Amino acid sequence: MAGLAAKAGSQELEELPAELIQQSSPQVSRVYASDGRTQIAVMYDEFRSDVPLDKVSQNMQDAIVAAEDHKFYEHNGVDLKGVARAFVNNNQGGSQQGASTLTMQYVRMAQAYSASDPQEVVNATRDTAERKLTEMKYAIQVEKQLTKQQILERYLNMAPFGNGAYGINAAAQVYFGKKPADLTVAESALLAGMVKAPTAFDPTTETGYPQALDRRNYIIGNMLQLGQITADEAAAAEKVELGRTTKRPSSGCVSVAKNNWGFFCDYFYRWWLGQSAFGETSYDRERLLKSGGYRIVTTLDVDAQADARAEISARQKDTNPNALMLAAVEPGTGAVRVLAANRKYKIDDADNPQNKLSSNPAQAADGIRGTYPNTTNPIITGSAGIPGYQAGSVFKMFTMVAALEAGMGLDTTINSPARYRSQYRDSSAPAQCGGYWCPSNASAGETGDFNMWTGFGRSVNTYFVPLQERVGAENVVDVAKRFGISFRSSDDADRANDKDAAHDWGAFTLGVSLSTPLDIANAYATLAADGKYCEPTPIASITTADGAKLDAGQPDCEQATTATVARQALDAARCPVGDQAQLGRCAGSTAPQVRDVVGHPVFGKTGTTDNDKTAALVAGTRSLVVAGYLANPDWANHTDRMSHGIVNPAVYETLADYMRDKPVEQFPAP
């Protein structure tokens, strides 16, 4: 022992910290639906969930002692005779011996997990006298601080068992599909044998199977020798055949329990990576998610999600290049309840692709495949690379709010011609417009005097363009910002953030800026919440492995407009969907069946772009707002004509499904 200490260097030993830094090992984070019971996905780098020792079978506790440390309950952390014997043998050219106790092995793993850089991991695991002596010192200290049961519990929860299983809880699930409390003698001996060399003793491989069998039986013999089991139990355990397969839970959103949850899971994942509270960089945040052992309850309503996916599937096949996309938000909280589309959330197999060539001819010519039926792109929620789609007249709501904020009343009347020569310059305008933009209405019959109830109800372009002129387009853009429109397109952002450019943005009121179903669902939810805008969130609660609740993801709301303005705008927004206003009178609607189907007071708006390249509907109650787009995510300039006969029923039937059996609630009187 003196020779060992001399070789290691007594000065280095004395310079070690007095106590072992015991950092918790990475834990699986689990993501649940809003009911707190339905698991959506698991997130991990190492599949591990710690369990207390009393949840581990005695068979397993005995087997690991029989495999690794017969004198575990007798020594004080170090088996001095064993270490000396191994040192002499190894330095005289004999077969390599370890002599590490369970406590020393635990120290080695704890040092590796508490390492702050890769070199510290190497130092903690390299085969040197210095490392061995360091383990001995810390092992003695650990034995003073922890009971044998505590050491055994930490060891079993930290040890690697191969095939992605870390810790006994994961190992029991991966190899046997059961809880560690239910492990038999044969199962325990197999797992205990794998800790020494998980790859070499892997029963699922051709070379590992015979070695795993021999080591299992060797450990069963040790258990008999130590008096842990009887001869009959040992004989019975040795007759048990080894399994050759494992069941390792997949990680991440591509492995959600039900595929239609994938887009919501992806939204949650991107939300997490964007939260500075979880780390300085997205890399740090991802590592925390996949190692922190969080219990995350999301806002996803699995019943509403299932209904939405069913309504979509009934109207649009997954193989259709045009995407039918729905998003639903709860007013007053920003809780995202539904994200669904006629797409599989899946990475298309490059070797055996299901996706056809892109509907965009330029991309197809380059061999680029489209996003149907498989995609992991955030087509419903948007990103820097997915800025959204023109949604048409749903944007007229922002003009109406700006006008109300400016003191105009809902009864503001404008004589609307079939074609209106605006004040906005347009070099490509027809000659009769004299260089100015001249919008027209969808129907030639939409002429005459309109106010906000009737103009919004029938979606009269030549009412809302002059209304925007009166209030200033820059103020309409400002309302859209306050209501959560993100302007992800660089062109849109440049105009929105330049007051002069925004002032000349005549077509803004007709919805030429790009947006997503989630943007519009949440913007209209702001009206239903009396003007309170809430940042959309996928989070109901986040609980740490220690049981502490985090504040992240809770409703983050601010008053985007006054309750008076919000109630007035909502009153006019009841007209397009077949409901009746409380203050004024509706005269025509663009989606009259919504009120009858939903059976509750409703509000909303349809939207259509030039040449029907996008069709949209947003409809809501006091409980939920649903927005749907029918668009082509791969090619904005496609030649298909999108049908409201597809998108509208998908939206209002989803809303009706959600509102079924809920009490009727009238909107607050404006």
C-alpha positions as CSV (number, residue, x, y, z in Angstrom):
1,M,0.0,0.0,0.0
2,A,2.9,2.3,0.7
3,G,4.2,1.6,-2.8
4,L,0.9,2.4,-4.3
5,A,0.7,5.7,-2.4
6,A,4.2,6.6,-3.5
7,K,3.5,5.8,-7.1
8,A,0.3,7.9,-7.1
9,G,2.0,10.9,-5.4
10,S,1.1,11.9,-1.9
11,Q,1.0,15.6,-2.7
12,E,-1.6,15.1,-5.4
13,L,-3.7,13.1,-2.9
14,E,-3.5,15.8,-0.3
15,E,-4.6,18.4,-2.8
16,L,-7.8,16.7,-3.6
17,P,-11.0,18.4,-2.4
18,A,-12.1,17.2,1.0
19,E,-15.5,16.0,-0.3
20,L,-16.7,14.3,-3.5
21,I,-18.8,16.5,-5.7
22,Q,-22.0,14.4,-6.1
23,Q,-23.9,15.8,-9.0
24,S,-27.1,14.1,-10.0
25,S,-26.9,12.0,-13.2
26,P,-29.0,12.9,-16.3
27,Q,-32.7,12.1,-16.0
28,V,-35.4,11.6,-18.5
29,S,-37.9,14.5,-19.0
30,R,-41.4,13.4,-19.6
31,V,-44.0,15.5,-21.5
32,Y,-47.7,15.1,-20.8
33,A,-50.9,16.4,-22.3
34,S,-53.1,18.8,-20.3
35,D,-54.8,15.9,-18.3
36,G,-51.4,15.3,-16.6
37,R,-51.7,11.6,-17.4
38,T,-51.3,11.1,-21.1
39,Q,-47.6,10.9,-22.0
40,I,-46.9,12.7,-25.3
41,A,-43.1,12.1,-25.5
42,V,-39.9,11.5,-23.5
43,M,-36.8,13.7,-23.9
44,Y,-33.4,12.3,-23.0
45,D,-29.8,11.7,-23.9
46,E,-29.5,8.9,-21.4
47,F,-32.6,7.0,-20.7
48,R,-32.8,7.1,-16.9
49,S,-35.3,7.8,-14.2
50,D,-34.1,7.3,-10.6
51,V,-36.1,5.2,-8.2
52,P,-35.7,4.7,-4.4
53,L,-34.1,1.5,-3.2
54,D,-37.3,0.2,-1.8
55,K,-38.7,0.1,-5.3
56,V,-35.9,-2.2,-6.4
57,S,-36.3,-6.0,-5.8
58,Q,-34.1,-7.6,-3.2
59,N,-33.0,-10.0,-6.0
60,M,-31.5,-7.1,-7.8
61,Q,-29.8,-5.7,-4.7
62,D,-28.3,-9.0,-3.9
63,A,-27.3,-9.7,-7.5
64,I,-25.2,-6.5,-7.8
65,V,-23.4,-7.3,-4.6
66,A,-22.8,-10.9,-5.8
67,A,-21.4,-9.6,-9.1
68,E,-19.3,-6.7,-8.0
69,D,-18.5,-6.6,-4.2
70,H,-19.0,-9.6,-1.9
71,K,-17.8,-7.7,1.1
72,F,-19.9,-4.6,0.4
73,Y,-21.7,-4.7,3.8
74,E,-18.4,-5.3,5.7
75,H,-15.8,-2.8,4.4
76,N,-15.6,0.9,5.0
77,G,-15.5,1.7,1.2
78,V,-12.2,0.1,0.4
79,D,-11.2,-3.6,0.3
80,L,-7.5,-3.1,1.3
81,K,-6.5,-6.7,0.8
82,G,-8.2,-6.8,-2.6
83,V,-6.5,-3.6,-3.7
84,A,-3.1,-4.7,-2.6
85,R,-3.5,-8.1,-4.3
86,A,-4.7,-6.5,-7.5
87,F,-1.8,-4.0,-7.4
88,V,0.9,-6.6,-7.0
89,N,-0.7,-8.9,-9.5
90,N,-1.1,-6.2,-12.2
91,N,2.5,-5.0,-11.8
92,Q,3.9,-8.5,-12.0
93,G,2.3,-9.2,-15.4
94,G,-0.7,-11.3,-14.1
95,S,-4.2,-11.0,-15.4
96,Q,-5.6,-7.6,-14.7
97,Q,-7.6,-7.3,-11.5
98,G,-9.8,-4.3,-10.4
99,A,-10.6,-4.7,-6.8
100,S,-12.9,-1.7,-6.9
101,T,-15.7,-1.9,-4.4
102,L,-19.2,-0.8,-5.2
103,T,-18.5,2.4,-3.3
104,M,-15.4,3.1,-5.4
105,Q,-17.3,2.4,-8.6
106,Y,-19.9,4.8,-7.5
107,V,-17.2,7.4,-6.8
108,R,-15.9,6.9,-10.3
109,M,-19.3,7.4,-11.9
110,A,-20.1,10.4,-9.7
111,Q,-16.8,12.1,-10.7
112,A,-17.5,11.5,-14.4
113,Y,-21.0,13.1,-14.1
114,S,-19.7,16.1,-12.1
115,A,-16.9,16.8,-14.6
116,S,-16.9,20.2,-16.1
117,D,-14.9,19.3,-19.2
118,P,-14.0,16.2,-21.3
119,Q,-10.5,15.9,-19.8
120,E,-12.0,15.6,-16.3
121,V,-14.1,12.7,-17.6
122,V,-11.0,11.0,-18.8
123,N,-9.2,11.6,-15.6
124,A,-12.1,10.1,-13.6
125,T,-12.1,6.9,-15.6
126,R,-8.5,6.2,-16.8
127,D,-6.7,3.2,-15.4
128,T,-3.9,4.8,-13.2
129,A,-2.7,4.5,-9.7
130,E,-3.6,8.1,-9.1
131,R,-7.2,7.5,-10.1
132,K,-7.4,4.4,-7.9
133,L,-6.1,6.2,-4.9
134,T,-8.4,9.1,-5.5
135,E,-11.4,6.7,-5.5
136,M,-10.2,5.1,-2.3
137,K,-10.0,8.5,-0.5
138,Y,-13.4,9.5,-1.7
139,A,-14.9,6.1,-1.0
140,I,-13.9,6.2,2.6
141,Q,-15.4,9.7,2.9
142,V,-18.7,8.6,1.2
143,E,-19.0,5.7,3.6
144,K,-18.9,8.2,6.5
145,Q,-21.6,10.3,4.9
146,L,-24.0,7.7,3.5
147,T,-25.5,4.5,4.6
148,K,-24.9,1.3,2.6
149,Q,-28.4,1.4,1.4
150,Q,-28.0,5.0,0.1
151,I,-24.8,4.1,-1.7
152,L,-26.4,1.0,-3.3
153,E,-29.4,3.1,-4.4
154,R,-27.2,5.8,-6.0
155,Y,-25.1,3.1,-7.7
156,L,-28.0,1.3,-9.2
157,N,-29.6,4.5,-10.4
158,M,-26.3,5.6,-12.1
159,A,-24.9,2.5,-13.6
160,P,-25.0,1.9,-17.3
161,F,-26.7,-1.3,-18.5
162,G,-26.3,-1.0,-22.3
163,N,-28.8,-0.5,-25.1
164,G,-29.4,3.1,-24.0
165,A,-30.5,2.0,-20.5
166,Y,-29.0,4.0,-17.6
167,G,-30.0,3.1,-14.1
168,I,-31.9,0.1,-12.9
169,N,-35.4,1.6,-13.6
170,A,-34.5,2.1,-17.3
171,A,-32.8,-1.3,-17.5
172,A,-35.8,-3.2,-16.2
173,Q,-38.0,-1.4,-18.8
174,V,-35.7,-1.9,-21.7
175,Y,-34.8,-5.5,-21.2
176,F,-38.0,-6.9,-19.5
177,G,-40.7,-4.3,-19.8
178,K,-41.3,-4.3,-16.1
179,K,-40.7,-2.3,-12.9
180,P,-37.4,-2.9,-11.1
181,A,-39.4,-4.0,-8.0
182,D,-40.6,-7.1,-10.0
183,L,-37.2,-8.4,-11.2
184,T,-36.6,-12.1,-10.7
185,V,-33.4,-13.8,-9.7
186,A,-32.5,-14.7,-13.3
187,E,-33.3,-11.2,-14.6
188,S,-31.4,-9.5,-11.8
189,A,-28.3,-11.7,-12.3
190,L,-28.3,-10.8,-16.0
191,L,-28.5,-7.1,-15.4
192,A,-25.9,-7.2,-12.6
193,G,-23.6,-9.0,-15.0
194,M,-23.9,-6.3,-17.7
195,V,-22.6,-3.5,-15.6
196,K,-19.0,-4.6,-15.9
197,A,-19.1,-4.5,-19.7
198,P,-22.5,-3.6,-21.2
199,T,-21.4,-4.1,-24.8
200,A,-19.5,-7.4,-24.3
201,F,-22.3,-8.9,-22.2
202,D,-25.2,-7.7,-24.4
203,P,-27.6,-10.6,-24.9
204,T,-29.2,-9.0,-28.0
205,T,-26.0,-9.5,-30.0
206,E,-24.7,-12.7,-31.5
207,T,-21.3,-12.5,-29.8
208,G,-22.7,-11.1,-26.5
209,Y,-25.4,-13.7,-26.0
210,P,-23.2,-16.6,-24.9
211,Q,-21.0,-14.3,-22.7
212,A,-24.1,-12.8,-21.1
213,L,-25.4,-16.3,-20.4
214,D,-22.2,-17.5,-18.8
215,R,-21.8,-14.3,-16.7
216,R,-25.5,-14.5,-15.5
217,N,-25.0,-18.1,-14.4
218,Y,-21.7,-17.2,-12.7
219,I,-23.5,-14.5,-10.7
220,I,-26.3,-16.9,-9.8
221,G,-23.6,-19.2,-8.4
222,N,-22.2,-16.3,-6.4
223,M,-25.7,-15.5,-5.0
224,L,-26.0,-19.2,-3.9
225,Q,-22.5,-19.1,-2.4
226,L,-23.3,-15.9,-0.4
227,G,-26.6,-17.5,0.9
228,Q,-28.8,-15.0,-1.0
229,I,-30.8,-17.8,-2.7
230,T,-31.3,-21.5,-2.2
231,A,-30.0,-24.3,-4.4
232,D,-33.4,-24.8,-5.9
233,E,-33.8,-21.1,-6.7
234,A,-30.4,-21.1,-8.4
235,A,-31.2,-24.2,-10.5
236,A,-34.5,-22.7,-11.6
237,A,-32.9,-19.4,-12.5
238,E,-30.2,-21.0,-14.6
239,K,-32.9,-22.7,-16.7
240,V,-34.5,-19.4,-17.7
241,E,-33.7,-18.6,-21.3
242,L,-32.3,-15.1,-22.1
243,G,-34.3,-12.7,-24.1
244,R,-32.7,-11.4,-27.3
245,T,-34.7,-8.2,-27.8
246,T,-35.1,-4.9,-26.0
247,K,-37.7,-2.2,-26.0
248,R,-36.1,1.1,-25.7
249,P,-38.4,4.1,-25.6
250,S,-37.6,6.5,-28.4
251,S,-36.8,10.1,-27.6
252,G,-38.1,13.3,-29.1
253,C,-41.0,14.5,-31.1
254,V,-40.6,12.1,-34.0
255,S,-41.4,9.3,-31.5
256,V,-44.6,10.8,-30.0
257,A,-47.1,8.2,-28.7
258,K,-49.6,9.3,-31.4
259,N,-48.3,10.8,-34.6
260,N,-50.8,13.7,-34.7
261,W,-49.3,15.0,-31.5
262,G,-46.0,15.6,-33.3
263,F,-46.7,19.2,-34.4
264,F,-47.6,20.2,-30.9
265,C,-44.6,18.4,-29.5
266,D,-42.4,20.3,-32.0
267,Y,-44.0,23.6,-31.0
268,F,-43.2,22.8,-27.3
269,Y,-39.6,21.8,-28.2
270,R,-39.0,25.0,-30.1
271,W,-40.6,27.0,-27.3
272,W,-38.2,25.4,-24.8
273,L,-35.2,26.2,-26.9
274,G,-36.2,29.8,-27.1
275,Q,-36.5,30.3,-23.3
276,S,-33.4,32.1,-21.9
277,A,-34.4,30.9,-18.4
278,F,-33.2,27.4,-19.4
279,G,-29.7,28.4,-20.5
280,E,-27.6,31.0,-22.4
281,T,-27.6,29.0,-25.7
282,S,-30.0,26.7,-27.4
283,Y,-27.5,23.9,-26.9
284,D,-27.5,24.5,-23.1
285,R,-31.3,24.5,-23.1
286,E,-31.6,21.3,-25.1
287,R,-29.1,19.6,-22.7
288,L,-31.2,20.7,-19.7
289,L,-34.4,19.4,-21.3
290,K,-32.9,16.0,-22.0
291,S,-31.1,15.6,-18.7
292,G,-33.1,17.5,-16.1
293,G,-35.8,14.9,-15.2
294,Y,-38.6,17.4,-15.6
295,R,-42.3,16.5,-15.5
296,I,-43.8,18.8,-18.1
297,V,-47.6,19.1,-18.4
298,T,-48.6,20.8,-21.6
299,T,-51.7,22.6,-22.8
300,L,-52.5,20.0,-25.4
301,D,-56.2,18.8,-25.2
302,V,-55.9,15.3,-26.6
303,D,-59.7,15.0,-27.2
304,A,-59.8,18.3,-29.1
305,Q,-56.7,17.3,-31.0
306,A,-58.2,14.0,-32.0
307,D,-61.4,15.7,-33.2
308,A,-59.4,18.2,-35.2
309,R,-57.3,15.6,-36.9
310,A,-60.4,13.6,-37.7
311,E,-62.2,16.6,-39.2
312,I,-59.1,17.3,-41.3
313,S,-58.7,13.7,-42.5
314,A,-62.3,13.6,-43.5
315,R,-61.7,16.5,-45.9
316,Q,-58.1,16.4,-47.1
317,K,-55.8,13.5,-47.7
318,D,-52.3,13.5,-46.2
319,T,-50.9,13.1,-49.8
320,N,-52.5,16.3,-51.0
321,P,-49.9,19.0,-51.6
322,N,-52.3,21.6,-50.1
323,A,-52.2,21.6,-46.3
324,L,-55.3,22.0,-44.2
325,M,-53.9,23.4,-40.9
326,L,-55.8,24.1,-37.6
327,A,-54.7,25.8,-34.4
328,A,-56.8,26.4,-31.3
329,V,-56.1,28.8,-28.4
330,E,-57.8,29.4,-25.1
331,P,-58.6,33.1,-24.6
332,G,-57.2,34.8,-21.5
333,T,-54.3,32.3,-21.1
334,G,-52.7,31.8,-24.5
335,A,-52.9,28.1,-23.9
336,V,-52.5,26.3,-27.2
337,R,-55.0,23.4,-27.2
338,V,-54.7,22.1,-30.8
339,L,-52.2,22.0,-33.6
340,A,-53.2,19.6,-36.4
341,A,-52.7,19.2,-40.2
342,N,-53.2,16.7,-43.0
343,R,-49.5,15.6,-42.6
344,K,-47.6,12.9,-40.8
345,Y,-45.1,14.4,-38.4
346,K,-42.2,12.3,-39.7
347,I,-38.8,12.6,-41.3
348,D,-39.2,11.2,-44.8
349,D,-36.9,8.2,-45.4
350,A,-34.2,9.4,-47.8
351,D,-33.6,5.8,-48.9
352,N,-37.2,4.9,-49.4
353,P,-39.0,8.3,-49.7
354,Q,-42.8,8.6,-49.6
355,N,-42.9,12.3,-50.4
356,K,-43.4,13.2,-54.0
357,L,-41.4,15.8,-55.8
358,S,-42.3,19.4,-54.7
359,S,-45.3,21.0,-56.3
360,N,-43.0,24.0,-56.9
361,P,-41.7,23.3,-60.4
362,A,-38.3,25.0,-59.7
363,Q,-37.7,22.8,-56.7
364,A,-39.0,19.7,-58.5
365,A,-36.5,20.4,-61.3
366,D,-33.7,20.2,-58.7
367,G,-35.1,16.9,-57.3
368,I,-36.4,18.5,-54.1
369,R,-39.3,16.6,-52.6
370,G,-42.4,18.3,-51.1
371,T,-43.6,18.3,-47.5
372,Y,-46.4,15.8,-48.1
373,P,-47.3,13.4,-46.6
374,N,-44.3,13.6,-44.2
375,T,-42.8,16.7,-42.7
376,T,-41.3,18.0,-39.5
377,N,-41.5,21.6,-40.6
378,P,-43.5,23.9,-38.3
379,I,-46.1,24.6,-41.0
380,I,-48.9,25.5,-38.4
381,T,-46.9,27.6,-36.0
382,G,-44.1,29.1,-38.2
383,S,-40.4,29.8,-37.8
384,A,-37.7,31.8,-39.4
385,G,-37.7,29.4,-42.3
386,I,-41.6,29.0,-42.4
387,P,-42.8,32.6,-42.3
388,G,-46.4,31.7,-43.0
389,Y,-49.1,32.4,-45.6
390,Q,-51.2,35.3,-46.8
391,A,-54.6,34.8,-45.1
392,G,-56.7,37.5,-46.6
393,S,-59.5,39.3,-44.9
394,V,-59.0,38.0,-41.4
395,F,-56.6,41.0,-41.2
396,K,-59.5,43.4,-41.5
397,M,-60.1,42.9,-37.8
398,F,-56.9,44.9,-37.1
399,T,-58.2,47.8,-39.2
400,M,-61.5,47.8,-37.3
401,V,-59.7,47.8,-33.9
402,A,-57.5,50.7,-35.0
403,A,-60.5,52.7,-36.1
404,L,-62.3,52.0,-32.8
405,E,-59.2,53.1,-30.9
406,A,-59.2,56.3,-32.9
407,G,-62.7,57.1,-31.7
408,M,-64.7,56.0,-34.7
409,G,-67.9,54.1,-33.9
410,L,-69.1,50.7,-35.1
411,D,-71.8,52.7,-37.0
412,T,-69.1,54.6,-39.0
413,T,-70.6,54.6,-42.5
414,I,-68.7,54.6,-45.8
415,N,-70.2,54.4,-49.3
416,S,-68.4,51.5,-50.9
417,P,-68.2,51.3,-54.7
418,A,-67.5,48.1,-56.7
419,R,-64.0,49.4,-57.3
420,Y,-62.3,52.0,-55.1
421,R,-59.5,54.3,-56.1
422,S,-57.3,54.5,-53.0
423,Q,-54.7,57.0,-52.0
424,Y,-51.9,54.4,-52.2
425,R,-49.6,54.7,-55.2
426,D,-49.4,51.7,-57.5
427,S,-47.3,51.8,-60.7
428,S,-48.9,48.6,-62.0
429,A,-52.5,49.9,-61.5
430,P,-54.9,49.9,-64.6
431,A,-55.0,53.1,-66.6
432,Q,-58.4,54.1,-65.2
433,C,-56.9,54.2,-61.7
434,G,-54.3,56.8,-62.6
435,G,-51.4,55.2,-60.9
436,Y,-53.2,54.4,-57.7
437,W,-54.2,51.1,-56.2
438,C,-57.8,50.2,-57.0
439,P,-59.1,47.3,-55.0
440,S,-62.5,45.7,-55.8
441,N,-64.8,43.5,-53.9
442,A,-65.3,39.7,-54.2
443,S,-68.8,40.3,-55.4
444,A,-70.1,43.0,-57.7
445,G,-73.2,43.3,-55.6
446,E,-71.2,44.6,-52.5
447,T,-71.8,48.3,-53.1
448,G,-73.6,51.0,-51.1
449,D,-73.4,52.2,-47.6
450,F,-71.7,49.9,-45.0
451,N,-70.7,50.2,-41.4
452,M,-68.4,48.0,-39.4
453,W,-71.1,45.4,-38.6
454,T,-72.2,45.0,-42.2
455,G,-68.8,45.7,-43.8
456,F,-67.1,43.1,-41.7
457,G,-70.0,40.7,-42.0
458,R,-69.8,40.7,-45.8
459,S,-66.0,41.4,-45.9
460,V,-66.3,44.5,-48.1
461,N,-62.8,45.4,-49.4
462,T,-63.9,48.9,-50.5
463,Y,-65.2,49.6,-47.0
464,F,-62.0,48.6,-45.2
465,V,-59.5,50.2,-47.5
466,P,-60.9,53.8,-47.0
467,L,-61.3,53.0,-43.3
468,Q,-57.6,52.1,-43.2
469,E,-56.9,55.4,-45.0
470,R,-58.7,57.3,-42.3
471,V,-57.0,55.7,-39.4
472,G,-53.5,55.3,-41.0
473,A,-52.1,52.0,-42.1
474,E,-49.2,52.3,-39.7
475,N,-51.7,52.3,-36.8
476,V,-53.3,49.2,-38.2
477,V,-49.9,47.5,-38.4
478,D,-49.3,48.6,-34.8
479,V,-52.5,46.8,-33.7
480,A,-51.4,43.7,-35.5
481,K,-48.1,43.8,-33.6
482,R,-49.9,44.2,-30.3
483,F,-52.2,41.3,-31.2
484,G,-49.2,39.0,-31.8
485,I,-48.5,39.0,-35.6
486,S,-44.8,38.2,-35.8
487,F,-43.9,39.4,-39.3
488,R,-41.4,36.5,-39.9
489,S,-40.8,37.5,-43.5
490,S,-38.0,39.9,-43.8
491,D,-39.9,42.0,-46.4
492,D,-42.9,42.1,-44.1
493,A,-40.7,43.0,-41.1
494,D,-39.0,45.8,-43.0
495,R,-42.3,47.4,-43.8
496,A,-43.9,46.8,-40.4
497,N,-40.9,48.4,-38.6
498,D,-40.7,51.5,-40.9
499,K,-43.5,53.9,-40.0
500,D,-43.4,55.6,-43.4
501,A,-43.4,52.3,-45.3
502,A,-46.2,51.0,-43.1
503,H,-48.2,54.2,-43.8
504,D,-48.2,53.3,-47.5
505,W,-49.0,49.6,-47.0
506,G,-52.5,49.9,-48.5
507,A,-53.1,46.1,-49.0
508,F,-52.3,45.3,-45.4
509,T,-55.9,45.4,-44.4
510,L,-56.6,42.7,-47.0
511,G,-54.1,40.3,-45.4
512,V,-51.1,40.3,-47.7
513,S,-48.7,40.0,-44.8
514,L,-47.7,36.4,-44.0
515,S,-49.1,34.7,-40.9
516,T,-49.9,31.3,-39.5
517,P,-53.1,29.7,-38.1
518,L,-51.6,30.0,-34.6
519,D,-51.0,33.7,-35.1
520,I,-54.6,34.4,-36.1
521,A,-56.2,32.1,-33.5
522,N,-54.3,33.9,-30.8
523,A,-55.0,37.4,-32.2
524,Y,-58.8,36.7,-32.3
525,A,-58.5,35.2,-28.8
526,T,-57.4,38.6,-27.7
527,L,-60.8,40.0,-28.5
528,A,-62.5,37.2,-26.6
529,A,-60.3,38.0,-23.6
530,D,-61.5,41.7,-23.4
531,G,-58.4,42.9,-25.2
532,K,-55.9,41.0,-23.1
533,Y,-53.2,39.6,-25.3
534,C,-51.5,36.5,-23.9
535,E,-48.3,35.1,-25.4
536,P,-49.2,31.6,-26.8
537,T,-47.8,28.9,-24.6
538,P,-47.6,25.1,-24.7
539,I,-47.1,24.9,-20.9
540,A,-49.5,24.2,-18.1
541,S,-46.8,23.3,-15.5
542,I,-43.1,22.3,-15.2
543,T,-42.0,20.3,-12.2
544,T,-38.3,19.6,-11.4
545,A,-37.1,16.1,-10.4
546,D,-37.1,17.5,-6.8
547,G,-40.7,18.5,-7.0
548,A,-40.2,22.2,-7.4
549,K,-42.6,24.1,-9.7
550,L,-41.1,26.5,-12.3
551,D,-42.8,29.7,-13.4
552,A,-41.7,29.3,-17.0
553,G,-44.6,29.0,-19.5
554,Q,-47.3,30.5,-17.3
555,P,-49.6,33.1,-18.9
556,D,-47.7,36.1,-20.0
557,C,-50.4,38.7,-20.7
558,E,-50.8,42.4,-21.3
559,Q,-53.6,44.7,-22.3
560,A,-53.3,45.0,-26.1
561,T,-56.4,47.2,-26.4
562,T,-59.1,48.4,-24.0
563,A,-62.0,46.1,-23.0
564,T,-64.4,48.5,-24.6
565,V,-62.7,48.4,-28.0
566,A,-62.3,44.6,-27.8
567,R,-66.0,44.1,-27.0
568,Q,-67.1,46.4,-29.8
569,A,-64.8,44.7,-32.4
570,L,-66.1,41.3,-31.3
571,D,-69.7,42.5,-31.6
572,A,-69.1,43.2,-35.3
573,A,-67.1,40.0,-35.6
574,R,-70.2,38.0,-34.8
575,C,-71.7,39.0,-38.2
576,P,-69.4,37.0,-40.6
577,V,-70.2,33.7,-38.8
578,G,-74.0,33.9,-38.8
579,D,-74.4,35.2,-35.2
580,Q,-76.3,38.3,-34.1
581,A,-74.6,41.5,-32.8
582,Q,-75.7,42.9,-29.5
583,L,-75.3,46.6,-30.3
584,G,-76.0,46.7,-34.0
585,R,-77.5,44.7,-36.9
586,C,-75.8,42.2,-39.1
587,A,-76.8,42.1,-42.8
588,G,-75.2,39.2,-44.5
589,S,-72.3,36.8,-43.6
590,T,-69.5,34.9,-45.3
591,A,-69.8,31.7,-43.2
592,P,-73.4,31.7,-41.9
593,Q,-73.5,28.1,-40.9
594,V,-70.9,28.5,-38.1
595,R,-73.4,29.7,-35.5
596,D,-75.9,26.9,-36.2
597,V,-73.3,24.2,-36.1
598,V,-71.5,25.4,-33.0
599,G,-74.7,26.1,-31.1
600,H,-73.0,28.8,-28.9
601,P,-72.5,32.5,-29.3
602,V,-69.6,32.8,-31.8
603,F,-67.5,35.3,-33.6
604,G,-64.9,35.1,-36.4
605,K,-64.0,35.9,-39.9
606,T,-63.2,34.3,-43.3
607,G,-60.2,35.2,-45.4
608,T,-59.4,34.7,-49.1
609,T,-56.4,35.8,-51.1
610,D,-56.1,36.7,-54.7
611,N,-57.0,33.8,-57.0
612,D,-57.9,31.8,-53.9
613,K,-54.3,30.8,-53.2
614,T,-55.3,30.6,-49.5
615,A,-58.6,30.1,-47.8
616,A,-59.0,30.8,-44.1
617,L,-61.5,30.8,-41.3
618,V,-61.2,31.8,-37.7
619,A,-64.1,31.1,-35.3
620,G,-64.3,31.3,-31.6
621,T,-66.3,31.3,-28.4
622,R,-65.4,32.5,-24.9
623,S,-63.7,29.2,-24.3
624,L,-61.8,28.5,-27.5
625,V,-60.7,30.1,-30.8
626,V,-59.9,27.9,-33.8
627,A,-58.2,29.2,-36.9
628,G,-57.7,27.1,-40.1
629,Y,-55.8,27.8,-43.3
630,L,-55.9,25.9,-46.5
631,A,-52.6,26.7,-48.3
632,N,-49.6,25.2,-50.1
633,P,-46.5,25.2,-47.8
634,D,-44.2,24.4,-50.7
635,W,-45.2,26.9,-53.3
636,A,-46.9,30.3,-52.6
637,N,-47.6,30.9,-56.3
638,H,-49.4,27.6,-57.0
639,T,-52.3,27.5,-59.4
640,D,-54.8,25.6,-57.3
641,R,-57.9,27.4,-56.0
642,M,-58.4,26.8,-52.3
643,S,-62.0,26.0,-51.2
644,H,-63.8,27.4,-48.2
645,G,-65.9,24.2,-48.5
646,I,-62.9,22.4,-47.1
647,V,-61.4,24.7,-44.5
648,N,-64.6,26.2,-43.1
649,P,-66.3,22.9,-41.9
650,A,-63.0,21.7,-40.5
651,V,-62.8,24.8,-38.3
652,Y,-66.4,25.0,-37.1
653,E,-66.8,21.3,-36.6
654,T,-63.7,21.2,-34.5
655,L,-65.1,24.1,-32.5
656,A,-68.5,22.4,-32.2
657,D,-66.8,19.2,-31.0
658,Y,-65.0,21.1,-28.3
659,M,-68.1,23.1,-27.2
660,R,-70.4,20.1,-27.0
661,D,-71.9,19.7,-23.5
662,K,-70.4,23.0,-22.3
663,P,-72.7,25.6,-20.9
664,V,-73.8,28.5,-23.2
665,E,-71.9,31.7,-22.4
666,Q,-72.9,35.0,-23.9
667,F,-70.1,37.5,-24.7
668,P,-70.0,40.5,-22.4
669,A,-72.2,43.3,-23.7
670,P,-70.2,46.0,-25.5
